[in-house]
Amino acid sequence: MRSRGLLLAVAFLFLAPPLAAQTIDLARVRVVDLTHPMDERTLYWPTSPSAFELKELSHGMTEGGYFYASYSFCTPEHGGTHLDAPLHFAEKGRTAGEIPVSQLVGPAVVIDITRQSAADSAYRLTVEDVRAHEREHGRIPEGAIVIARTGWSRFWPDRKAYLGDDTPGDASKLRFPGFSAEATKLLAEERNAGALGIDTASLDYGPSTDFMAHRVAAAAGVPNLENLTNLDQLPPRGAVVVALPVKIAHGSGAPVRVIALVP
């Protein structure tokens, strides 16, 4: 029975219609973790008032003779591998707890801009990058989770290399790749992406002061996945991404565990 279960072509019960036709043979997929661990080295936006904290509540043998461990943790919403809910940049946008789960599970479309980003650390994914990807791999399907692969996760957790600057409390000198507003508009409004993702600290490139990529995505109800990793293990098409954030009812974002199922 176990082997039969593994060999089932599984379509998640909560999938949106665009993915319903994409089945997954669990015996033939490789699971890739796209998530950085949360610890004392986790990177946050330079103006974040705090970072990740883990407090030991219990760790050791109990009076009953068995081992027991328990901790409490505290973290801002937007740090490490996390989700930006539309509320983050849209007053009437959905909170982290309101985003449909179906929007966070979808066929992965990975657009490789590592070459452009290596040449320009403030590169922005362009409409032409999207169209070039589609010419080679086909039109991006509705409900896809579209990810820009910049190669930036190789710098994690070196704050200066990853963010472009390590001045405490100052976000005015950051430099890393992101999405252009035009490409975001195409993906969010015309391709109806379920979510957007990137392996940098923000959907917007480091020098941004108006955060237009965030604003365009949020206005369209599209959440973002930031600080992803291991994108080099994903093909341009064919994988399925599952991104499940902490369900913070009124949150503008949340830590998220993101995995990819790669055939």
Salt bridges, closest charged atoms under 4 A:
ASP25 OD2 - ARG28 NE 3.29
ASP33 OD2 - ARG257 NH2 2.86
GLU77 OE1 - HIS78 NE2 3.35
ASP84 OD1 - HIS78 ND1 2.78
ASP84 OD1 - HIS82 NE2 3.23
ASP84 OD2 - HIS214 NE2 2.86
ASP112 OD2 - ARG149 NH1 3.15
ASP120 OD1 - ARG175 NH2 3.41
GLU128 OE2 - ARG135 NH2 2.48
GLU134 OE2 - ARG191 NE 2.75
GLU136 OE1 - HIS137 NE2 3.80
ASP170 OD2 - LYS173 NZ 3.85
GLU189 OE1 - LYS185 NZ 2.75
GLU190 OE1 - ARG191 NH1 3.97
ASP204 OD2 - HIS214 ND1 2.63
GLU226 OE1 - HIS82 NE2 2.89
GLU226 OE2 - HIS214 NE2 2.90
